[in-house]
């Protein structure tokens, strides 16, 4: 009888231990599944946000004329910095930049609308300045800054005529000029205004 009772007690204890271990295992597995599901959901949500967020090109599609671009950039805050130009997207998001940053932004928006555009950098004495030369609907024009305001005008049909226009406007004598083409101004990297594409062209 004692032996039967002992076997019964041992069996009951065994069942209790096995049952406890099973419960612990089930809860651990359930928690793991919940955590994994949460992470997957979070990852999926992050991916969806990335997919939904519009690109720089999409954000600037509405600025499809030279006048709309001009109005947009004149709404930005002008700041002072060196000759390093931040990326177009970064400047657009910040709604501020140097005159040269805004010229780079203008060039990118023009290029996004299949309008040929380049930044023309010129040097006179120890000073440097830049403008954006582009082919508008019916004639070449350029963006330039005057007293903190971006403006636009027709200059003729060549870089030389552009230089003549700037000399007349500012009362200066330009020594040389260079260009920053699409391969320079595109992308997210900072660029330097003086790192022109190719050699400087002497202007007399």
C-alpha positions in Angstrom: 0.0 0.0 0.0 2.8 2.4 0.9 4.5 1.5 -2.3 1.3 2.3 -4.3 1.0 5.7 -2.5 4.6 6.5 -3.2 4.2 5.7 -6.9 1.1 7.8 -6.9 2.8 10.7 -5.3 5.8 10.5 -7.6 3.4 10.3 -10.7 1.5 13.4 -9.5 4.8 15.3 -8.9 6.0 14.3 -12.4 2.8 15.5 -14.0 3.0 18.8 -12.2 6.6 19.3 -13.3 5.8 18.4 -16.9 2.7 20.6 -16.9 4.7 23.6 -15.5 7.4 23.2 -18.2 4.8 23.0 -20.9 3.1 26.2 -19.7 6.5 28.0 -19.6 7.3 26.8 -23.1 4.0 27.9 -24.5 4.2 31.4 -23.0 7.8 31.9 -24.2 6.9 30.9 -27.7 3.9 33.2 -27.7 6.0 36.1 -26.5 8.6 35.4 -29.1 5.9 35.3 -31.9 4.4 38.6 -30.6 7.8 40.3 -30.6 8.7 39.0 -34.0 5.3 40.1 -35.3 5.8 43.6 -33.8 9.2 44.0 -35.4 8.0 42.8 -38.8 5.1 45.2 -38.5 7.4 48.1 -37.6 9.8 47.2 -40.5 6.8 47.0 -42.9 5.5 50.4 -41.7 8.9 52.0 -42.1 9.2 50.5 -45.6 5.7 51.8 -46.5 6.6 55.3 -45.2 9.8 55.3 -47.4 7.7 54.2 -50.4 5.1 56.9 -49.9 7.5 59.8 -49.2 7.8 61.7 -52.5 11.2 62.2 -54.2 12.8 65.6 -54.8 11.7 65.4 -58.4 8.1 64.8 -57.4 8.2 67.6 -54.8 9.2 70.1 -57.4 7.0 69.0 -60.3 4.7 72.0 -59.8 7.5 74.5 -60.5 7.4 73.9 -64.3 8.2 77.4 -65.5 11.1 79.8 -65.0 8.8 82.3 -63.3 7.5 79.7 -60.8 11.0 78.6 -60.0 12.0 82.3 -59.5 9.0 82.9 -57.2 9.8 79.7 -55.2 13.4 80.6 -54.5 12.6 84.2 -53.6 10.5 82.8 -50.8 13.5 81.1 -49.2 15.7 82.5 -46.5 19.1 83.7 -47.6 22.1 82.8 -45.4 25.9 83.3 -45.5 28.4 80.6 -45.9 31.5 79.7 -47.9 31.7 78.5 -51.5 30.4 75.0 -50.7 27.0 74.3 -52.3 24.7 71.9 -50.4 22.5 69.5 -52.3 19.3 70.6 -54.0 17.1 68.4 -51.9 18.7 69.5 -48.6 18.3 73.2 -49.5 14.7 72.6 -50.6 13.8 70.9 -47.4 15.5 73.6 -45.3 13.8 76.4 -47.3 17.1 78.3 -46.9 20.5 78.6 -48.4 23.2 80.8 -49.8 22.8 82.5 -53.2 24.9 79.7 -54.7 22.8 77.0 -53.0 19.7 78.5 -54.5 21.4 78.6 -57.9 22.1 74.9 -57.7 18.6 74.2 -56.6 17.2 76.2 -59.5 19.5 74.3 -61.9 18.2 71.0 -60.6 14.6 72.0 -60.9 15.1 73.2 -64.5 16.9 69.9 -65.4 14.0 68.0 -63.8 11.8 69.6 -66.4 14.2 68.9 -69.3 15.3 72.5 -69.6 19.0 72.7 -70.4 20.7 74.6 -67.6 24.3 75.2 -66.3 25.8 77.3 -63.5 28.3 79.8 -65.0 31.0 80.9 -62.6 33.1 84.0 -63.4 36.0 85.7 -61.8 36.8 89.4 -61.8 39.9 90.5 -60.0 39.8 88.6 -56.7 36.0 88.3 -56.7 33.9 85.4 -57.8 30.2 85.3 -58.8 27.8 82.9 -60.5 24.6 82.8 -62.4 22.4 80.1 -63.9 22.2 80.1 -67.7 19.2 78.2 -69.2 17.2 77.9 -72.4 13.7 79.1 -71.7 10.7 78.5 -74.0 11.7 80.9 -76.7 15.2 82.3 -75.7 18.2 81.9 -73.4 17.9 83.6 -70.0 19.7 83.6 -66.8 19.1 83.8 -63.1 21.2 86.1 -61.0 21.1 87.7 -57.6 20.9 91.5 -57.0 20.7 92.9 -53.5 19.5 89.6 -52.1 16.8 89.0 -54.7 16.9 86.5 -57.5 16.1 88.0 -60.8 15.9 86.8 -64.4 16.7 88.3 -67.8 17.6 87.5 -71.4 21.3 88.0 -72.2 21.8 87.1 -75.9 22.7 83.8 -77.4 26.3 83.0 -76.2 28.4 82.8 -73.0 30.3 85.9 -74.3 27.0 87.8 -74.5 26.2 86.6 -71.0 29.5 87.9 -69.7 28.9 91.2 -71.5 25.5 91.4 -69.7 27.1 90.8 -66.3 29.9 93.3 -66.9 27.3 96.0 -67.9 25.0 95.2 -65.0 27.8 95.3 -62.3 30.2 97.7 -63.9 33.1 95.2 -63.8 35.6 93.5 -66.1 35.4 89.8 -66.1 38.7 87.9 -66.4 37.6 84.3 -66.9 34.6 82.0 -66.5 33.8 78.3 -66.1 30.8 76.1 -65.9 29.2 73.5 -63.6 27.2 71.2 -65.8 24.6 68.6 -64.8 27.1 66.0 -63.7 28.4 68.5 -61.2 25.1 69.8 -59.7 23.2 66.6 -59.5 23.4 64.2 -56.5 23.5 64.7 -52.7 27.1 65.5 -52.3 28.3 69.0 -51.5 30.3 70.7 -54.3 32.6 73.7 -54.4 31.7 76.6 -56.6 35.3 76.8 -57.9 35.5 73.2 -58.9 34.3 73.9 -62.5 33.9 71.3 -65.2 37.0 71.5 -67.3 39.3 74.5 -67.7 38.6 78.2 -67.1 38.0 80.2 -70.2 39.8 83.5 -70.5 37.5 86.4 -71.3 38.6 89.7 -72.8 
